Amino acid sequence: MSIATSVAPPSLSYELYPPASRDASESVFSTIAALESTDPDYVSVTYSGSPTRRAASLELIDHLIRDTRLRPLAHLTCVGESRESLQNLVRHFISLGVRGVLALRGDLPTKTDEWRGEFPFARYLIELIREVEAEHSAALAGGRLGVGVAAYPIRHPESPSFDHDIEVLLAKERSGANYAITQVYFQAIEYTNLVESAQRAGVTIPIIPGVIPLNSLKRLNRLASMTGVCPDPELAHALETADSEAERHRIGVAAAVNLARRAFDDGAPGVHLYTFNDHRGSLDVVEQLELPRTRAKVTRTWATRAVA
């Protein structure tokens, strides 16, 4: 399948998370080098957890800016943060050269007495980002930070309804969001329903489908536990009964490609690939989608390594 380029080529982006150890760092750097060959529009870097993990996020962002051609999209969560700490983080992002932020509420603490943040919802974080942005218009050459937000094809576990999620997305757009990236989903119709419902409610920002090539049942179940999204039973069965790593790799890539293609049929402006810091499946997805990248150089080499 070739994607038409009559308007604008679809965007391509990936998600990385900071390494937790020296061995993990080597894996991340290998993944970064591989992803760079596809000339993505940006690479998002997660930001959460302990102060050590957060410091690792900032180090990874700095590495992307200084040592690669990749443009980082910095995650920023407001759970447990003060206004001052968030302002300082946005200022730090700008000083590093970051020009895109993914504004998220973040996971709530397991104990209610651990909540000490000033911003209970992402829309307030977006407004704060815009306030700091206005203070740095000279450094930004009169431009703006690109602010992304999360969208949920399936009802958020804490939400009273799917319709409420749509209203929240509309509120985030009105607060200054430029685009949305979806949480993972497993049925193509779920993206279709999200986009149609959002448009009916008045949402106009682009909604980018977030997909992941899953190559193991364990990872699928872990993802379901983390997100509250029930795993696709057909995908789970296929992964469980596959007789080799190569077959599980093929199954995961095929499922992700199908979701992306169906989303493009629905007018998706691009695709965001959750990599789990493993480039092999994501590169195979990009290759099969035949994305019209300006400098795309995805070769069979990576596909061969993926199943070696």
Phi, psi and omega in degrees: 000127176253139184262129182295148181238034184291333180254281178216144179295146179296145178286156177226130179211162181227163172242134174238158171233151187296144180292146181261355181204172179297317179298319179295327179299317179299320179295318180296316180297324176295318179296317179301315180299320180290317181293328181301330182294342182267359178054057180290161178288325176195165176231119181277145181238119183292155184215102180190177175088210185288164175305327179295315179294324179292321176297322178296325177297315180295322177295320180293318177300315179299320178297317180299319182287317186278324192243002180222175174269357185285142179259117183279141168252111186274121172291145175217123179249148183255352179300128176076005183254148173273165176302316182297316181295322179291319177300316180295323179293317179296318177298320179295318177303313181298318181294330178288334184112007177291136179234012176214137181229136173260109187271117184229150172290316183095166181287138177289149177295154181291334178246131185297333181284356177276350182285119178225012183281159179263349185237105183280345183224153184295331183298329177289326176295321178299316180298321178295318178301317180293326177296313180294321178304317181297330179287342186241031183298328179292315180295331180268008180056039179078001182272192182230157170282139172280123183246118176256161179220171178269147173230152189236105176296333177243144184311132176299138184305332181264359185271146177289337182194163175296321179298325177296321177300321179295318178296323177295318179298319178297320179296322179292323175297316181294336178279348175126011178290145180262333182196169179229149173241133184281152165295162179299150176211165187236349179243130184302324182298337181291323175291318178304312181297321180298310183296314181296318180294319180296317180296320178297327181279350179107005177289131181241347180290150178294144179243112185266127179288133175258119183232161182218130175279101183271131183241016177204147178293323179300315180292323178299313181293323177296317179297318179298320179293321182291323188258343185078012179264126180294134180292148177293120184297326180292318178295318179299317180294318181297318179292323183290325185264355178298143186261007179200161176297322179297321180291319178296322176299313181298318181297314181295318179296316181299320180295317180293319179298318180298316179297317181295316181297317179295323178294320176298322176299331179273005178093017180303138183279355181174194178217141178243123185254120173280116190267339191054031181058031177228110187282342192300308181294320182296319179294324178292324176297312180300318180297316182289331178286341181055048179295135182281068180282147182298316183235030184297132181225040179289126182240168178295346181303314182291323178297322179294317180295328185296329185246011180292000000 
